[in-house]
Amino acid sequence: MTSDMKIDLPHVSAENGRVAAAWAVHAFTATGIMLGMFALFATFQGYELNAFLWLGLALFVDGIDGSLARHFHVRELTPHFDGATLDNVVDYNTYTFIPALMVYFFGMVPPGFGVVAAVFIALTSLYCFANTNMKTSDYYFQGFPAVWNIVVLYLEILRTPQWVNLGVIVLCGVLTFVPWKYVHPLRVARFRPATIAATVVWCFTSFWLLFTVEKPAHPAVSEPLVFAVWIAATLYFAAICVIRTTEGEPE
């Protein structure tokens, strides 16, 4: 073998690397459906906390994949693959379909209303996902944004009675068609630092209350300080939603 023999290696251009990164973001979004399946299996097996844990991880994926997609210019680099459609498919399962089944399998509503409540959640959420005006120009949601994973989390932590849970489900379903504004915790620019801080606090306190307080104890009694911080974060989100709703549309 001569010393000047050359081996041609495949050339990977910077553009190919960018395209690969864009596809990696799509793959990251797709992991949400896997996490949702794990939550579904846990639901069928009656493991409530496991189901909430998997949905929490899916929520984390959904919380950051949009920012990754914009950073890596996914839309421009993979023009024939619609990341928004992929995201909606994953979100409908993890935000709506699986929480609806959790309502039924975990007995969150009065006996005889489980199927009705689950179907009601699934049907009303279809309007949310098909609504082309779901987001305002400043990235607030218009109408209840079908975050049923958050709703069932509140019902679980608050230990509310079954009839109250049913009423909450009906109310949220009706609010899907009411153009009140709901903040997107990462995309809305106004109050963003405070909103992100409140989101982090809410996530940590939700995890603490969900996984350290065993039933039938109530978190307000077992963990009063953490519970108070959790409620404060909730009231912050409610306040900025009310402010945005009462102000009208931005110029």
SEKE-849828 format. One record per residue: residue number from 1; x, z, y of N, C-alpha, C in turn. Coordinates in Angstrom, 1 decimal. Layout:
N
PT  num     n.X     n.Z     n.Y    ca.X    ca.Z    ca.Y     c.X     c.Z     c.Y
PT  NUM       X       Z       Y       X       Z       Y       X       Z       Y
...
# end
This chain:
251
PT  num     n.X     n.Z     n.Y    ca.X    ca.Z    ca.Y     c.X     c.Z     c.Y
PT    1     0.9     0.0    -1.2     0.0     0.0     0.0     0.9     0.0     1.2
PT    2     0.6    -0.9     2.1     1.4    -1.0     3.4     1.0     0.1     4.4
PT    3     1.9     0.5     5.2     1.6     1.5     6.2     0.7     1.1     7.3
PT    4     0.6    -0.3     7.5    -0.2    -0.8     8.6    -1.6    -1.1     8.2
PT    5    -2.0    -0.7     7.0    -3.3    -1.1     6.5    -4.4    -0.3     7.2
PT    6    -5.4    -0.9     7.7    -6.5    -0.2     8.5    -7.8    -0.2     7.7
PT    7    -8.5     0.9     7.9    -9.8     1.1     7.3   -10.8     1.1     8.4
PT    8   -11.8     0.1     8.2   -12.8     0.0     9.2   -13.9     1.1     9.0
PT    9   -14.1     1.9     9.9   -15.2     2.9     9.8   -16.4     2.5    10.6
PT   10   -17.6     2.9    10.2   -18.8     2.5    11.0   -18.7     3.1    12.4
PT   11   -19.0     2.3    13.3   -19.0     2.7    14.7   -20.3     3.4    15.1
PT   12   -20.3     4.6    15.5   -21.5     5.3    16.0   -21.4     5.3    17.5
PT   13   -22.3     4.6    18.1   -22.3     4.5    19.6   -23.0     5.8    20.2
PT   14   -22.8     6.0    21.4   -23.4     7.1    22.1   -24.9     6.9    22.1
PT   15   -25.4     5.7    22.2   -26.8     5.4    22.1   -27.4     5.8    20.8
PT   16   -26.7     5.5    19.7   -27.2     5.9    18.4   -27.3     7.4    18.3
PT   17   -26.3     8.1    18.9   -26.4     9.5    18.8   -27.6    10.1    19.6
PT   18   -27.9     9.5    20.7   -29.1     9.9    21.5   -30.3     9.7    20.7
PT   19   -30.4     8.5    20.0   -31.6     8.2    19.2   -31.7     9.2    18.1
PT   20   -30.6     9.5    17.4   -30.6    10.5    16.4   -31.1    11.9    16.9
PT   21   -30.7    12.3    18.1   -31.1    13.5    18.6   -32.6    13.5    18.9
PT   22   -33.1    12.4    19.4   -34.5    12.3    19.6   -35.4    12.4    18.3
PT   23   -34.9    11.8    17.3   -35.6    11.9    16.0   -35.5    13.4    15.5
PT   24   -34.4    14.0    15.8   -34.2    15.4    15.4   -35.2    16.3    16.0
PT   25   -35.6    16.0    17.3   -36.6    16.7    18.0   -38.0    16.5    17.3
PT   26   -38.3    15.3    16.9   -39.5    15.0    16.2   -39.5    15.8    14.9
PT   27   -38.4    15.9    14.2   -38.3    16.6    12.9   -38.6    18.1    13.2
PT   28   -38.0    18.6    14.3   -38.3    20.0    14.7   -39.7    20.3    14.9
PT   29   -40.4    19.4    15.6   -41.8    19.5    15.9   -42.6    19.5    14.5
PT   30   -42.2    18.7    13.6   -42.8    18.6    12.3   -42.7    19.8    11.5
PT   31   -41.7    20.7    11.7   -41.6    21.9    11.0   -42.8    22.8    11.2
PT   32   -43.5    22.6    12.3   -44.7    23.4    12.6   -45.7    23.3    11.5
PT   33   -45.8    22.1    10.9   -46.8    21.9     9.9   -46.4    22.6     8.6
PT   34   -45.1    22.7     8.4   -44.6    23.5     7.2   -44.9    25.0     7.4
PT   35   -44.6    25.5     8.6   -44.9    26.9     8.9   -46.4    27.2     8.8
PT   36   -47.2    26.2     9.2   -48.7    26.3     9.1   -49.1    26.4     7.7
PT   37   -48.5    25.6     6.8   -48.8    25.7     5.4   -48.5    27.0     4.8
PT   38   -47.3    27.6     5.2   -47.0    28.9     4.7   -48.0    29.9     5.2
PT   39   -48.5    29.8     6.4   -49.6    30.7     6.9   -50.8    30.5     6.1
PT   40   -51.1    29.3     5.8   -52.3    29.0     5.0   -52.2    29.6     3.6
PT   41   -51.1    29.5     2.9   -50.9    30.1     1.6   -51.1    31.6     1.7
PT   42   -50.5    32.2     2.8   -50.6    33.7     3.0   -52.0    34.1     3.2
PT   43   -52.8    33.2     3.9   -54.2    33.5     4.1   -55.0    33.5     2.8
PT   44   -54.7    32.5     2.0   -55.4    32.4     0.7   -55.1    33.6    -0.2
PT   45   -53.9    34.1    -0.1   -53.4    35.2    -0.9   -53.8    36.6    -0.3
PT   46   -54.4    36.6     0.9   -54.8    37.8     1.5   -53.7    38.6     2.2
PT   47   -52.6    37.9     2.5   -51.5    38.6     3.2   -51.6    38.4     4.7
PT   48   -52.3    39.2     5.4   -52.6    39.0     6.8   -51.4    39.0     7.7
PT   49   -50.5    40.0     7.5   -49.3    40.0     8.4   -48.4    38.8     8.2
PT   50   -48.3    38.4     6.9   -47.5    37.2     6.7   -48.1    36.0     7.4
PT   51   -49.4    35.8     7.3   -50.0    34.7     8.0   -49.8    34.7     9.5
PT   52   -49.9    35.9    10.1   -49.6    36.0    11.5   -48.1    35.7    11.8
PT   53   -47.2    36.1    10.9   -45.8    35.9    11.2   -45.5    34.4    11.1
PT   54   -46.1    33.6    10.2   -45.8    32.2    10.1   -46.4    31.5    11.3
PT   55   -47.6    31.9    11.7   -48.2    31.3    12.9   -47.4    31.6    14.1
PT   56   -46.8    32.8    14.2   -46.0    33.1    15.3   -44.8    32.2    15.4
PT   57   -44.2    31.9    14.3   -43.0    31.0    14.2   -43.4    29.6    14.6
PT   58   -44.6    29.2    14.2   -45.1    27.9    14.6   -45.4    27.8    16.1
PT   59   -45.8    28.9    16.6   -46.1    29.0    18.1   -44.7    28.9    18.8
PT   60   -43.7    29.5    18.3   -42.4    29.4    18.9   -41.9    27.9    18.9
PT   61   -42.1    27.3    17.8   -41.6    25.8    17.7   -42.4    25.0    18.8
PT   62   -43.7    25.2    18.8   -44.5    24.5    19.8   -44.2    24.8    21.2
PT   63   -43.7    26.0    21.4   -43.4    26.5    22.8   -42.2    25.8    23.4
PT   64   -41.2    25.4    22.5   -40.0    24.8    23.0   -39.8    23.3    22.7
PT   65   -40.6    22.8    21.8   -40.3    21.4    21.4   -40.6    20.4    22.5
PT   66   -41.6    20.7    23.4   -41.9    19.8    24.5   -40.7    19.8    25.5
PT   67   -40.1    20.9    25.8   -38.9    20.9    26.7   -37.8    20.2    26.0
PT   68   -37.6    20.3    24.7   -36.5    19.5    24.0   -36.8    18.0    24.1
PT   69   -38.1    17.7    23.9   -38.4    16.2    24.0   -38.1    15.6    25.3
PT   70   -38.4    16.4    26.4   -38.2    15.9    27.7   -36.6    15.8    28.0
PT   71   -35.9    16.8    27.5   -34.5    16.9    27.7   -33.8    15.7    27.0
PT   72   -34.2    15.4    25.8   -33.5    14.3    25.1   -34.2    13.0    25.2
PT   73   -35.1    12.8    26.2   -35.8    11.6    26.5   -36.4    10.9    25.2
PT   74   -37.1    11.7    24.5   -37.7    11.2    23.2   -38.6    10.0    23.4
PT   75   -39.4    10.1    24.4   -40.4     9.0    24.6   -39.7     7.6    24.8
PT   76   -38.6     7.6    25.5   -37.9     6.4    25.8   -37.1     5.9    24.6
PT   77   -36.5     6.9    23.8   -35.6     6.5    22.7   -36.3     6.2    21.4
PT   78   -37.6     6.7    21.3   -38.3     6.4    20.1   -39.7     5.9    20.5
PT   79   -39.7     4.7    21.1   -41.0     4.2    21.8   -42.1     3.9    20.8
PT   80   -41.8     3.7    19.5   -42.8     3.3    18.5   -43.3     4.5    17.7
PT   81   -42.9     5.7    18.1   -43.3     6.9    17.4   -43.8     7.9    18.5
PT   82   -45.1     8.2    18.4   -45.8     9.0    19.4   -45.6    10.5    19.1
PT   83   -44.7    11.1    19.8   -44.5    12.5    19.6   -45.7    13.4    20.1
PT   84   -46.5    12.9    21.0   -47.6    13.6    21.5   -48.7    13.7    20.4
PT   85   -48.9    12.6    19.6   -49.8    12.6    18.5   -49.3    13.5    17.4
PT   86   -48.0    13.5    17.1   -47.4    14.4    16.1   -47.7    15.8    16.5
PT   87   -47.5    16.1    17.8   -47.7    17.5    18.3   -49.1    17.9    18.2
PT   88   -50.0    17.0    18.5   -51.5    17.4    18.4   -51.9    17.6    17.0
PT   89   -51.4    16.8    16.0   -51.7    17.0    14.6   -51.3    18.4    14.1
PT   90   -50.0    18.7    14.5   -49.5    20.0    14.1   -50.3    21.1    14.8
PT   91   -50.6    21.0    16.1   -51.2    22.0    16.9   -52.7    22.3    16.4
PT   92   -53.4    21.2    16.0   -54.7    21.4    15.5   -54.7    22.3    14.3
PT   93   -53.8    22.1    13.4   -53.7    22.9    12.2   -53.3    24.3    12.6
PT   94   -52.3    24.5    13.4   -51.7    25.9    13.6   -52.5    26.7    14.6
PT   95   -53.1    25.9    15.6   -53.9    26.6    16.7   -55.3    26.8    16.3
PT   96   -55.9    25.9    15.5   -57.3    25.9    15.2   -57.7    26.1    13.8
PT   97   -57.3    25.1    12.9   -57.8    25.0    11.6   -57.4    26.3    10.8
PT   98   -56.2    26.6    10.8   -55.7    27.8    10.0   -56.3    29.1    10.6
PT   99   -56.3    29.3    11.9   -57.0    30.5    12.4   -58.5    30.6    12.1
PT  100   -59.1    29.4    12.0   -60.5    29.4    11.6   -60.7    29.9    10.2
PT  101   -59.8    29.5     9.3   -59.8    30.0     7.9   -59.5    31.5     7.9
PT  102   -58.6    31.9     8.7   -58.3    33.4     8.8   -59.5    34.2     9.1
PT  103   -60.3    33.7    10.1   -61.5    34.4    10.5   -62.4    34.6     9.2
PT  104   -62.5    33.5     8.4   -63.3    33.6     7.2   -62.8    34.5     6.1
PT  105   -61.5    34.2     5.8   -60.9    34.9     4.6   -60.6    36.4     4.9
PT  106   -60.3    36.7     6.2   -60.0    38.1     6.5   -61.2    38.9     7.0
PT  107   -62.4    38.3     6.9   -63.6    39.0     7.2   -63.7    39.5     8.6
PT  108   -63.3    38.7     9.6   -63.3    39.1    11.0   -64.6    39.1    11.7
PT  109   -65.6    38.5    11.0   -67.0    38.4    11.6   -67.9    39.0    10.6
PT  110   -69.2    39.3    11.0   -70.1    39.9    10.0   -70.4    39.1     8.8
PT  111   -70.7    39.7     7.7   -71.0    39.0     6.5   -72.1    37.9     6.7
PT  112   -71.9    36.7     6.2   -72.8    35.6     6.3   -72.5    34.7     7.5
PT  113   -71.6    35.2     8.4   -71.2    34.3     9.6   -69.9    33.7     9.5
PT  114   -69.1    34.0     8.4   -67.8    33.5     8.3   -67.7    32.0     8.3
PT  115   -68.5    31.3     7.5   -68.5    29.8     7.5   -68.9    29.3     8.8
PT  116   -70.0    29.8     9.4   -70.5    29.3    10.6   -69.4    29.5    11.7
PT  117   -68.8    30.6    11.8   -67.7    30.9    12.8   -66.6    29.9    12.6
PT  118   -66.1    29.7    11.4   -65.0    28.8    11.1   -65.3    27.4    11.5
PT  119   -66.5    26.9    11.2   -66.9    25.6    11.5   -67.1    25.4    13.0
PT  120   -67.6    26.4    13.7   -67.8    26.4    15.1   -66.4    26.3    15.8
PT  121   -65.4    27.0    15.3   -64.1    26.9    15.9   -63.5    25.5    15.7
PT  122   -63.7    25.0    14.5   -63.1    23.7    14.2   -63.8    22.6    15.1
PT  123   -65.1    22.7    15.2   -65.8    21.6    15.9   -65.5    21.7    17.5
PT  124   -65.6    22.8    18.0   -65.4    22.9    19.5   -64.0    22.5    19.9
PT  125   -63.1    22.8    19.0   -61.7    22.5    19.3   -61.4    21.0    19.3
PT  126   -62.2    20.2    18.6   -62.1    18.8    18.6   -62.2    18.2    20.0
PT  127   -63.2    18.8    20.8   -63.3    18.3    22.2   -62.1    18.6    23.0
PT  128   -61.5    19.8    22.8   -60.3    20.1    23.5   -59.2    19.1    23.2
PT  129   -58.9    18.8    22.0   -57.8    17.9    21.6   -58.1    16.5    21.9
PT  130   -59.4    16.1    22.1   -59.7    14.7    22.4   -59.9    14.5    23.9
PT  131   -59.9    15.6    24.7   -60.2    15.5    26.1   -59.0    15.0    26.9
PT  132   -59.1    13.8    27.5   -58.0    13.3    28.2   -57.7    14.0    29.5
PT  133   -58.6    14.8    30.0   -58.5    15.6    31.2   -58.2    17.0    30.9
PT  134   -57.6    17.3    29.7   -57.4    18.6    29.3   -56.4    19.4    30.2
PT  135   -55.4    18.6    30.8   -54.5    19.2    31.7   -54.6    18.7    33.1
PT  136   -54.4    19.7    34.1   -54.4    19.3    35.5   -53.1    18.7    35.9
PT  137   -53.0    18.2    37.1   -51.7    17.6    37.6   -50.6    18.6    37.7
PT  138   -51.0    19.9    37.8   -49.9    20.9    37.8   -49.8    21.7    36.5
PT  139   -50.3    21.0    35.4   -50.1    21.5    34.1   -50.8    22.7    33.7
PT  140   -51.9    23.1    34.3   -52.8    24.1    33.8   -53.8    23.4    32.8
PT  141   -54.3    24.1    31.9   -55.3    23.6    31.0   -56.7    23.8    31.6
PT  142   -57.5    22.8    31.4   -58.9    22.8    31.9   -59.8    23.1    30.7
PT  143   -60.5    24.2    30.8   -61.3    24.6    29.6   -60.4    25.4    28.6
PT  144   -61.1    26.2    27.8   -60.3    27.0    26.8   -59.5    26.1    26.0
PT  145   -58.2    26.3    25.9   -57.3    25.3    25.2   -57.2    25.5    23.7
PT  146   -58.2    26.0    23.1   -58.2    26.1    21.6   -57.1    26.9    21.0
PT  147   -56.7    27.9    21.7   -55.6    28.7    21.2   -56.2    29.8    20.3
PT  148   -56.8    29.4    19.3   -57.4    30.4    18.4   -56.4    31.2    17.6
PT  149   -55.2    30.8    17.5   -54.2    31.7    16.9   -54.0    32.9    17.8
PT  150   -54.1    32.7    19.1   -54.0    33.9    20.0   -55.2    34.7    20.0
PT  151   -56.4    34.1    19.8   -57.6    34.9    19.8   -57.6    35.8    18.5
PT  152   -57.3    35.2    17.4   -57.3    36.1    16.2   -56.2    37.1    16.2
PT  153   -55.2    36.9    16.9   -54.1    37.9    17.1   -54.7    39.1    17.9
PT  154   -55.4    38.8    19.0   -56.0    39.8    19.8   -57.1    40.6    18.9
PT  155   -57.9    39.9    18.2   -58.9    40.6    17.4   -58.2    41.5    16.3
PT  156   -57.1    41.1    15.8   -56.3    41.9    14.8   -55.7    43.1    15.5
PT  157   -55.1    42.9    16.6   -54.4    44.1    17.3   -55.5    45.1    17.8
PT  158   -56.5    44.6    18.5   -57.5    45.4    19.1   -58.4    46.1    18.1
PT  159   -58.5    45.7    16.9   -59.3    46.3    15.9   -60.8    46.3    16.3
PT  160   -61.2    45.2    16.9   -62.6    45.1    17.4   -63.6    45.0    16.3
PT  161   -64.8    45.5    16.5   -65.8    45.3    15.4   -66.2    43.9    15.1
PT  162   -66.7    43.6    14.0   -67.0    42.2    13.6   -68.0    41.5    14.5
PT  163   -69.0    42.3    15.0   -70.0    41.6    15.9   -69.4    41.3    17.2
PT  164   -68.4    42.1    17.7   -67.7    41.8    18.9   -66.9    40.6    18.7
PT  165   -66.2    40.5    17.6   -65.4    39.3    17.2   -66.2    38.0    17.3
PT  166   -67.4    38.1    16.7   -68.3    37.0    16.7   -68.7    36.5    18.1
PT  167   -68.9    37.5    18.9   -69.3    37.2    20.3   -68.1    36.6    21.1
PT  168   -66.9    37.1    20.8   -65.7    36.5    21.4   -65.5    35.1    21.0
PT  169   -65.7    34.8    19.7   -65.6    33.4    19.2   -66.6    32.5    19.9
PT  170   -67.8    32.9    20.0   -68.8    32.1    20.7   -68.5    31.9    22.1
PT  171   -68.0    32.9    22.8   -67.7    32.8    24.2   -66.5    31.8    24.4
PT  172   -65.5    31.9    23.6   -64.3    31.0    23.7   -64.7    29.6    23.4
PT  173   -65.6    29.4    22.4   -66.0    28.1    22.1   -66.8    27.4    23.3
PT  174   -67.7    28.2    23.9   -68.4    27.7    25.1   -67.5    27.4    26.2
PT  175   -66.5    28.3    26.4   -65.5    28.1    27.5   -64.7    26.8    27.4
PT  176   -64.7    26.2    26.2   -64.0    25.0    26.0   -64.5    23.9    26.9
PT  177   -65.8    24.0    27.2   -66.5    23.0    28.0   -66.6    23.4    29.5
PT  178   -66.1    24.5    29.9   -66.1    25.0    31.2   -64.8    24.8    31.9
PT  179   -64.7    24.1    33.0   -63.4    23.7    33.6   -62.6    24.8    34.3
PT  180   -62.6    26.0    33.7   -61.7    27.1    34.2   -60.3    26.7    33.8
PT  181   -59.4    27.3    34.6   -58.0    26.9    34.4   -57.2    28.0    33.6
PT  182   -56.3    27.5    32.7   -55.6    28.4    31.9   -54.1    28.0    32.0
PT  183   -53.2    29.0    32.3   -51.8    28.6    32.5   -51.1    28.2    31.3
PT  184   -50.2    27.2    31.4   -49.2    26.9    30.4   -48.0    27.7    30.8
PT  185   -47.6    28.6    29.9   -46.6    29.6    30.3   -45.2    29.0    30.6
PT  186   -44.9    27.8    30.2   -43.6    27.2    30.4   -43.6    26.0    31.4
PT  187   -44.7    25.3    31.5   -44.8    24.1    32.3   -45.2    24.3    33.7
PT  188   -46.1    25.3    33.9   -46.6    25.5    35.3   -45.5    26.1    36.2
PT  189   -45.2    25.4    37.3   -44.1    25.7    38.2   -44.4    27.0    39.0
PT  190   -45.6    27.2    39.4   -45.9    28.3    40.3   -45.8    29.6    39.5
PT  191   -45.1    30.6    40.0   -44.9    31.9    39.4   -44.1    31.8    38.1
PT  192   -43.3    30.7    37.9   -42.7    30.4    36.6   -41.8    31.5    36.2
PT  193   -40.9    32.1    37.0   -40.0    33.1    36.5   -40.8    34.4    36.0
PT  194   -41.8    34.7    36.8   -42.6    35.9    36.4   -43.4    35.6    35.1
PT  195   -43.9    34.4    35.0   -44.7    34.0    33.9   -43.9    34.0    32.6
PT  196   -42.7    33.4    32.7   -41.8    33.4    31.5   -41.4    34.8    31.1
PT  197   -41.2    35.7    32.1   -40.8    37.1    31.8   -42.0    37.8    31.1
PT  198   -43.2    37.5    31.7   -44.4    38.1    31.1   -44.7    37.6    29.6
PT  199   -44.3    36.3    29.4   -44.5    35.7    28.1   -43.5    36.4    27.1
PT  200   -42.3    36.6    27.5   -41.3    37.3    26.6   -41.8    38.7    26.3
PT  201   -42.3    39.4    27.3   -42.7    40.8    27.1   -43.9    40.8    26.2
PT  202   -44.8    39.8    26.4   -46.1    39.7    25.6   -45.7    39.5    24.1
PT  203   -44.8    38.6    23.9   -44.4    38.2    22.5   -43.8    39.4    21.8
PT  204   -42.9    40.1    22.5   -42.2    41.3    21.8   -43.2    42.4    21.6
PT  205   -44.1    42.7    22.5   -45.1    43.8    22.3   -46.1    43.4    21.3
PT  206   -46.5    42.1    21.3   -47.5    41.7    20.2   -46.9    41.9    18.9
PT  207   -45.6    41.5    18.7   -44.9    41.6    17.4   -44.9    43.1    17.0
PT  208   -44.5    43.9    18.0   -44.4    45.4    17.7   -45.7    46.0    17.3
PT  209   -46.8    45.7    18.0   -48.1    46.2    17.7   -48.7    45.7    16.4
PT  210   -48.3    44.4    16.1   -48.9    43.8    14.9   -48.2    44.4    13.6
PT  211   -46.9    44.6    13.7   -46.1    44.9    12.5   -45.7    46.3    12.3
PT  212   -45.9    47.2    13.3   -45.5    48.6    13.2   -46.7    49.5    13.1
PT  213   -47.9    49.1    13.5   -49.1    49.9    13.5   -49.9    49.5    12.3
PT  214   -50.0    50.4    11.4   -50.8    50.1    10.2   -52.3    50.5    10.4
PT  215   -53.1    49.7     9.8   -54.6    50.0     9.8   -54.8    51.2     9.1
PT  216   -55.9    52.0     9.4   -56.9    51.7    10.5   -56.5    52.3    11.8
PT  217   -55.2    52.8    12.0   -54.8    53.3    13.3   -55.0    52.3    14.4
PT  218   -55.3    52.7    15.6   -55.4    51.8    16.7   -54.1    51.9    17.5
PT  219   -53.6    50.7    17.9   -52.3    50.7    18.7   -52.4    51.5    20.0
PT  220   -53.5    51.6    20.6   -53.6    52.4    21.8   -53.3    53.9    21.6
PT  221   -53.5    54.3    20.4   -53.3    55.7    20.0   -51.9    55.9    19.4
PT  222   -51.5    54.9    18.5   -50.2    55.0    17.9   -49.0    54.7    18.7
PT  223   -49.2    53.6    19.6   -48.2    53.1    20.4   -48.7    53.0    21.9
PT  224   -49.0    54.0    22.5   -49.7    53.9    23.8   -48.9    53.2    24.9
PT  225   -47.6    53.4    24.9   -46.7    52.8    26.0   -46.6    51.3    25.7
PT  226   -46.3    50.9    24.5   -46.2    49.5    24.1   -47.6    48.8    24.3
PT  227   -48.6    49.5    24.0   -50.0    48.9    24.1   -50.3    48.7    25.6
PT  228   -49.9    49.6    26.5   -50.1    49.5    27.9   -49.4    48.3    28.5
PT  229   -48.1    48.1    28.1   -47.3    47.0    28.5   -48.0    45.7    28.1
PT  230   -48.4    45.6    26.8   -49.1    44.5    26.3   -50.3    44.1    27.1
PT  231   -51.1    45.1    27.4   -52.3    44.9    28.2   -52.0    44.4    29.6
PT  232   -50.9    45.0    30.2   -50.4    44.6    31.5   -50.0    43.1    31.5
PT  233   -49.3    42.7    30.5   -49.0    41.2    30.4   -50.2    40.4    30.3
PT  234   -51.2    40.8    29.5   -52.4    40.1    29.4   -53.1    40.0    30.7
PT  235   -53.2    41.0    31.5   -53.9    41.0    32.8   -53.1    40.1    33.7
PT  236   -51.8    40.0    33.6   -51.1    39.1    34.5   -51.5    37.7    34.2
PT  237   -51.6    37.3    33.0   -52.0    35.9    32.7   -53.4    35.7    33.1
PT  238   -54.3    36.7    32.9   -55.7    36.5    33.4   -55.7    36.3    34.9
PT  239   -54.9    37.1    35.6   -54.9    37.0    37.1   -54.5    35.7    37.6
PT  240   -53.4    35.1    37.1   -53.0    33.8    37.6   -53.9    32.7    37.2
PT  241   -54.6    32.9    36.1   -55.7    31.9    35.8   -56.9    32.0    36.7
PT  242   -57.3    33.2    37.1   -58.4    33.3    38.0   -58.0    32.8    39.4
PT  243   -56.7    33.0    39.8   -56.3    32.5    41.1   -56.3    31.0    41.1
PT  244   -55.8    30.4    40.1   -55.8    28.9    40.0   -57.2    28.3    40.0
PT  245   -58.1    29.0    39.2   -59.4    28.5    39.1   -60.2    28.6    40.4
PT  246   -60.0    29.6    41.2   -60.8    29.8    42.4   -60.2    29.0    43.6
PT  247   -59.0    28.5    43.4   -58.3    27.8    44.5   -58.8    26.3    44.6
PT  248   -59.3    25.8    43.5   -59.6    24.4    43.5   -58.4    23.5    43.2
PT  249   -58.6    22.2    43.3   -57.5    21.3    42.9   -56.4    21.2    44.0
PT  250   -55.2    21.1    43.6   -54.1    21.0    44.6   -54.1    19.6    45.3
PT  251   -53.7    19.6    46.5   -53.6    18.3    47.2   -52.5    17.4    46.7
# end
